[in-house]
Amino acid sequence: MIEFVILLGLIGGWIILASTLFLMLALGRMWGLVGVLLMVFSIQLNQLLKRKYMQAVVDYSPRAKEIALHIFEMNELILLSSYLASITLYAVIQKYVEIVIKFPHISG
């Protein structure tokens, strides 16, 4: 179960990073707010999983519970830092890379 939680945090971080960055590059800076919604949803999902997991591990040792809490906190940090990384990458790409989209001329 805990491996699933770690994987969920990493995959969620990549989804937030990629979707926020691509939306901002394709549609404009204001679309970065969608990344905020994704991040809030992911953190709420992480909190829900943490509550369910901690109720399920009543028989585990205190050390195992402590490790599980740290893993859930790590997931929240991954989700937050992935959003910040997408904002940083957007700023770097906008400053140093010129993206030009050319459409073929359509004669009517």
N, CA, C and O of each residue as an XYZ file, in Angstrom:
432
protein
N       0.825     -1.199      0.000
C       0.000      0.000      0.000
C       0.865      1.257      0.000
O       0.578      2.207     -0.728
N       1.911      1.268      0.803
C       2.722      2.481      0.911
C       3.488      2.742     -0.388
O       3.761      3.893     -0.727
N       3.834      1.672     -1.115
C       4.490      1.862     -2.413
C       3.534      2.539     -3.389
O       3.947      3.367     -4.200
N       2.260      2.183     -3.307
C       1.246      2.824     -4.143
C       1.138      4.305     -3.816
O       0.967      5.130     -4.713
N       1.235      4.639     -2.560
C       1.140      6.037     -2.141
C       2.322      6.838     -2.682
O       2.152      7.961     -3.158
N       3.514      6.261     -2.609
C       4.695      6.944     -3.143
C       4.559      7.133     -4.653
O       4.836      8.210     -5.181
N       4.131      6.076     -5.338
C       3.953      6.156     -6.786
C       2.881      7.169     -7.155
O       3.027      7.897     -8.137
N       1.818      7.223     -6.387
C       0.750      8.186     -6.636
C       1.259      9.621     -6.499
O       0.892     10.492     -7.288
N       2.094      9.862     -5.507
C       2.669     11.199     -5.337
C       3.571     11.591     -6.484
O       3.523     12.727     -6.955
N       4.395     10.661     -6.938
C       5.309     10.967     -8.046
C       4.558     11.168     -9.357
O       4.845     12.103    -10.105
N       3.601     10.296     -9.633
C       2.830     10.439    -10.868
C       1.985     11.712    -10.822
O       1.881     12.425    -11.821
N       1.389     11.996     -9.676
C       0.611     13.232     -9.537
C       1.469     14.467     -9.735
O       1.029     15.443    -10.343
N       2.691     14.429     -9.226
C       3.607     15.553     -9.423
C       3.936     15.772    -10.887
O       3.961     16.910    -11.356
N       4.191     14.689    -11.617
C       4.493     14.806    -13.041
C       3.286     15.306    -13.817
O       3.431     16.103    -14.744
N       2.095     14.846    -13.445
C       0.889     15.305    -14.141
C       0.686     16.799    -13.919
O       0.367     17.529    -14.858
N       0.866     17.250    -12.697
C       0.715     18.686    -12.402
C       1.758     19.495    -13.159
O       1.434     20.521    -13.757
N       3.004     19.041    -13.137
C       4.081     19.758    -13.813
C       3.814     19.842    -15.310
O       3.853     20.927    -15.890
N       3.548     18.714    -15.929
C       3.393     18.684    -17.382
C       2.138     19.431    -17.833
O       2.194     20.225    -18.771
N       1.027     19.185    -17.179
C      -0.208     19.831    -17.628
C      -0.160     21.340    -17.428
O      -0.595     22.095    -18.298
N       0.355     21.780    -16.308
C       0.443     23.224    -16.068
C       1.385     23.885    -17.066
O       1.066     24.935    -17.625
N       2.530     23.279    -17.287
C       3.504     23.860    -18.209
C       2.959     23.901    -19.632
O       3.068     24.927    -20.304
N       2.378     22.809    -20.097
C       1.874     22.784    -21.468
C       0.678     23.713    -21.662
O       0.558     24.356    -22.704
N      -0.202     23.787    -20.675
C      -1.330     24.717    -20.793
C      -0.848     26.162    -20.848
O      -1.361     26.967    -21.625
N       0.134     26.483    -20.024
C       0.640     27.853    -20.012
C       1.365     28.182    -21.315
O       1.224     29.286    -21.842
N       2.134     27.237    -21.834
C       2.844     27.493    -23.086
C       1.890     27.581    -24.264
O       2.082     28.405    -25.157
N       0.866     26.743    -24.274
C      -0.030     26.714    -25.416
C      -1.088     27.811    -25.374
O      -1.403     28.408    -26.404
N      -1.637     28.082    -24.193
C      -2.796     28.962    -24.129
C      -2.550     30.277    -23.389
O      -3.394     31.172    -23.437
N      -1.439     30.406    -22.723
C      -1.149     31.652    -22.021
C      -0.947     31.444    -20.529
O      -1.277     30.400    -19.967
N      -0.400     32.464    -19.919
C      -0.011     32.388    -18.516
C      -1.181     32.175    -17.569
O      -1.028     31.507    -16.546
N      -2.318     32.714    -17.879
C      -3.469     32.590    -16.978
C      -3.968     31.155    -16.848
O      -4.631     30.815    -15.868
N      -3.656     30.322    -17.819
C      -4.067     28.921    -17.739
C      -3.275     28.164    -16.690
O      -3.575     27.001    -16.420
N      -2.284     28.783    -16.099
C      -1.555     28.180    -14.995
C      -2.429     27.988    -13.768
O      -2.099     27.208    -12.875
N      -3.546     28.704    -13.732
C      -4.479     28.547    -12.615
C      -5.117     27.161    -12.605
O      -5.544     26.682    -11.554
N      -5.183     26.522    -13.758
C      -5.673     25.140    -13.802
C      -4.734     24.238    -13.003
O      -5.172     23.285    -12.359
N      -3.450     24.547    -13.052
C      -2.473     23.797    -12.260
C      -2.722     23.939    -10.769
O      -2.513     22.996    -10.006
N      -3.167     25.114    -10.356
C      -3.502     25.318     -8.942
C      -4.673     24.416     -8.551
O      -4.662     23.800     -7.486
N      -5.673     24.346     -9.413
C      -6.812     23.469     -9.138
C      -6.380     21.998     -9.056
O      -6.818     21.258     -8.175
N      -5.518     21.594     -9.986
C      -4.996     20.223     -9.947
C      -4.206     19.962     -8.670
O      -4.316     18.896     -8.065
N      -3.411     20.944     -8.273
C      -2.603     20.789     -7.076
C      -3.483     20.679     -5.834
O      -3.241     19.825     -4.981
N      -4.490     21.522     -5.725
C      -5.391     21.468     -4.564
C      -6.136     20.137     -4.532
O      -6.273     19.529     -3.471
N      -6.617     19.683     -5.687
C      -7.298     18.396     -5.756
C      -6.365     17.263     -5.336
O      -6.777     16.367     -4.599
N      -5.128     17.292     -5.791
C      -4.169     16.240     -5.450
C      -3.833     16.240     -3.964
O      -3.701     15.177     -3.358
N      -3.696     17.411     -3.380
C      -3.398     17.486     -1.951
C      -4.585     16.989     -1.134
O      -4.399     16.313     -0.122
N      -5.793     17.315     -1.558
C      -6.976     16.810     -0.858
C      -7.077     15.291     -0.964
O      -7.454     14.622     -0.002
N      -6.739     14.748     -2.133
C      -6.722     13.294     -2.308
C      -5.670     12.661     -1.409
O      -5.906     11.603     -0.826
N      -4.518     13.298     -1.293
C      -3.465     12.801     -0.420
C      -3.923     12.803      1.039
O      -3.644     11.857      1.775
N      -4.616     13.848      1.457
C      -5.127     13.912      2.829
C      -6.162     12.816      3.087
O      -6.177     12.215      4.161
N      -7.020     12.557      2.108
C      -8.008     11.487      2.239
C      -7.327     10.122      2.365
O      -7.700      9.310      3.211
N      -6.333      9.881      1.520
C      -5.606      8.610      1.592
C      -4.855      8.469      2.914
O      -4.750      7.372      3.464
N      -4.334      9.589      3.419
C      -3.620      9.543      4.697
C      -4.565      9.158      5.830
O      -4.211      8.344      6.683
N      -5.757      9.734      5.846
C      -6.730      9.376      6.887
C      -7.116      7.910      6.803
O      -7.163      7.218      7.821
N      -7.394      7.431      5.594
C      -7.789      6.032      5.426
C      -6.649      5.083      5.798
O      -6.869      4.056      6.439
N      -5.443      5.435      5.392
C      -4.295      4.570      5.668
C      -4.011      4.521      7.166
O      -3.739      3.450      7.707
N      -4.071      5.655      7.835
C      -3.759      5.679      9.263
C      -4.829      4.954     10.077
O      -4.521      4.422     11.143
N      -6.066      4.919      9.609
C      -7.098      4.139     10.285
C      -6.883      2.644     10.054
O      -7.240      1.828     10.904
N      -6.303      2.282      8.914
C      -6.110      0.871      8.580
C      -4.899      0.268      9.277
O      -4.846     -0.951      9.440
N      -3.925      1.069      9.694
C      -2.683      0.535     10.263
C      -2.678      0.640     11.782
O      -1.702      1.096     12.378
N      -3.749      0.225     12.391
C      -3.844      0.308     13.846
C      -2.853     -0.644     14.509
O      -2.317     -0.336     15.574
N      -2.608     -1.793     13.892
C      -1.764     -2.822     14.507
C      -0.275     -2.617     14.261
O       0.542     -3.339     14.832
N       0.092     -1.665     13.438
C       1.500     -1.466     13.127
C       2.222     -0.779     14.280
O       1.607     -0.203     15.177
N       3.521     -0.859     14.223
C       4.337     -0.228     15.261
C       4.300      1.294     15.110
O       3.977      1.808     14.039
N       4.630      2.003     16.175
C       4.671      3.475     16.080
C       5.681      3.961     15.043
O       5.482      4.996     14.408
N       6.758      3.211     14.879
C       7.775      3.589     13.887
C       7.203      3.515     12.466
O       7.477      4.382     11.636
N       6.411      2.479     12.194
C       5.796      2.335     10.870
C       4.799      3.464     10.615
O       4.717      3.973      9.497
N       4.053      3.853     11.623
C       3.111      4.962     11.471
C       3.851      6.273     11.211
O       3.413      7.097     10.409
N       4.968      6.450     11.896
C       5.751      7.666     11.711
C       6.321      7.747     10.300
O       6.322      8.810      9.680
N       6.805      6.615      9.802
C       7.335      6.578      8.437
C       6.225      6.869      7.435
O       6.431      7.602      6.467
N       5.043      6.292      7.670
C       3.917      6.538      6.770
C       3.531      8.017      6.753
O       3.242      8.570      5.692
N       3.526      8.655      7.917
C       3.213     10.087      7.964
C       4.227     10.910      7.186
O       3.867     11.863      6.496
N       5.498     10.537      7.301
C       6.542     11.253      6.557
C       6.371     11.069      5.056
O       6.626     11.991      4.282
N       5.945      9.889      4.646
C       5.747      9.653      3.217
C       4.596     10.495      2.692
O       4.693     11.053      1.599
N       3.516     10.598      3.441
C       2.406     11.437      3.003
C       2.806     12.908      2.962
O       2.389     13.637      2.062
N       3.601     13.348      3.915
C       4.093     14.725      3.892
C       5.020     14.944      2.700
O       5.010     16.010      2.085
N       5.825     13.925      2.379
C       6.707     14.019      1.220
C       5.887     14.167     -0.057
O       6.267     14.923     -0.951
N       4.768     13.453     -0.152
C       3.911     13.566     -1.326
C       3.373     14.987     -1.479
O       3.313     15.514     -2.590
N       2.987     15.599     -0.375
C       2.491     16.976     -0.451
C       3.590     17.924     -0.925
O       3.335     18.837     -1.711
N       4.791     17.705     -0.450
C       5.905     18.547     -0.908
C       6.197     18.326     -2.384
O       6.516     19.274     -3.101
N       6.090     17.084     -2.844
C       6.292     16.799     -4.274
C       5.247     17.522     -5.108
O       5.569     18.106     -6.143
N       4.000     17.487     -4.663
C       2.927     18.138     -5.418
C       3.121     19.650     -5.456
O       2.952     20.271     -6.506
N       3.473     20.246     -4.318
C       3.707     21.690     -4.283
C       4.916     22.093     -5.126
O       4.867     23.073     -5.871
N       5.992     21.333     -5.002
C       7.200     21.692     -5.741
C       7.043     21.458     -7.238
O       7.700     22.133     -8.031
N       6.192     20.522     -7.646
C       5.991     20.320     -9.080
C       5.285     21.518     -9.703
O       5.583     21.895    -10.837
N       4.357     22.115     -8.972
C       3.706     23.318     -9.493
C       4.712     24.462     -9.584
O       4.751     25.181    -10.582
N       5.515     24.628     -8.556
C       6.536     25.684     -8.587
C       7.546     25.444     -9.696
O       8.015     26.394    -10.322
N       7.887     24.186     -9.947
C       8.821     23.865    -11.031
C       8.217     24.208    -12.389
O       8.926     24.679    -13.279
N       6.925     23.978    -12.556
C       6.293     24.314    -13.839
C       6.285     25.828    -14.061
O       6.488     26.290    -15.183
N       6.054     26.593    -13.007
C       6.096     28.062    -13.131
C       7.511     28.516    -13.482
O       7.691     29.396    -14.323
N       8.503     27.924    -12.844
C       9.893     28.282    -13.126
C      10.283     27.909    -14.547
O      10.906     28.705    -15.250
N       9.923     26.713    -14.972
C      10.226     26.297    -16.342
C       9.530     27.194    -17.365
O      10.101     27.515    -18.407
N       8.319     27.589    -17.068
C       7.605     28.492    -17.970
C       8.365     29.808    -18.112
O       8.542     30.312    -19.221
N       8.810     30.357    -16.996
C       9.546     31.624    -17.038
C      10.851     31.481    -17.820
O      11.213     32.371    -18.590
N      11.549     30.378    -17.628
C      12.813     30.153    -18.340
C      12.559     29.970    -19.831
O      13.272     30.530    -20.664
N      11.545     29.187    -20.160
C      11.248     28.961    -21.580
C      10.824     30.260    -22.250
O      11.238     30.530    -23.377
N      10.016     31.062    -21.590
C       9.568     32.318    -22.173
C      10.715     33.308    -22.339
O      10.700     34.137    -23.249
N      11.698     33.219    -21.467
C      12.814     34.169    -21.533
C      13.851     33.759    -22.571
O      14.377     34.612    -23.286
N      14.151     32.472    -22.665
C      15.283     32.039    -23.478
C      14.909     31.293    -24.754
O      15.758     31.124    -25.629
N      13.689     30.850    -24.880
C      13.298     30.075    -26.046
C      12.156     30.800    -26.751
O      11.172     31.199    -26.128
N      12.308     30.958    -28.043
C      11.230     31.567    -28.815
C      10.465     30.455    -29.507
O      11.024     29.697    -30.300
N       9.194     30.368    -29.202
C       8.352     29.345    -29.798
C       7.536     30.000    -30.904
O       6.773     30.936    -30.668
N       7.716     29.487    -32.107
C       7.016     30.037    -33.257
C       6.168     28.925    -33.854
O       6.667     27.840    -34.155
N       4.900     29.202    -34.020
C       3.992     28.247    -34.643
C       3.639     28.794    -36.006
O       3.089     29.890    -36.119
N       3.953     28.030    -37.052
C       3.677     28.465    -38.411
C       2.591     27.573    -38.993
O       2.663     26.346    -38.933
N       1.600     28.217    -39.547
C       0.534     27.494    -40.228
C       0.762     27.600    -41.726
O       1.171     28.649    -42.225
N       0.495     26.513    -42.445
C       0.658     26.616    -43.896
C      -0.399     27.552    -44.494
O      -1.536     27.620    -44.028
N       0.008     28.250    -45.514
C      -0.918     29.187    -46.159
C      -1.972     28.387    -46.915
O      -1.661     27.551    -47.763
N      -3.207     28.665    -46.584
C      -4.311     27.953    -47.227
C      -4.919     28.898    -48.245
O      -5.483     29.934    -47.893
N      -4.796     28.524    -49.520
C      -5.414     29.369    -50.547
C      -6.831     28.888    -50.803
O      -7.099     27.692    -50.919
N      -7.695     29.827    -50.882
C      -9.103     29.521    -51.005
C      -9.566     29.726    -52.341
O     -10.745     29.513    -52.626
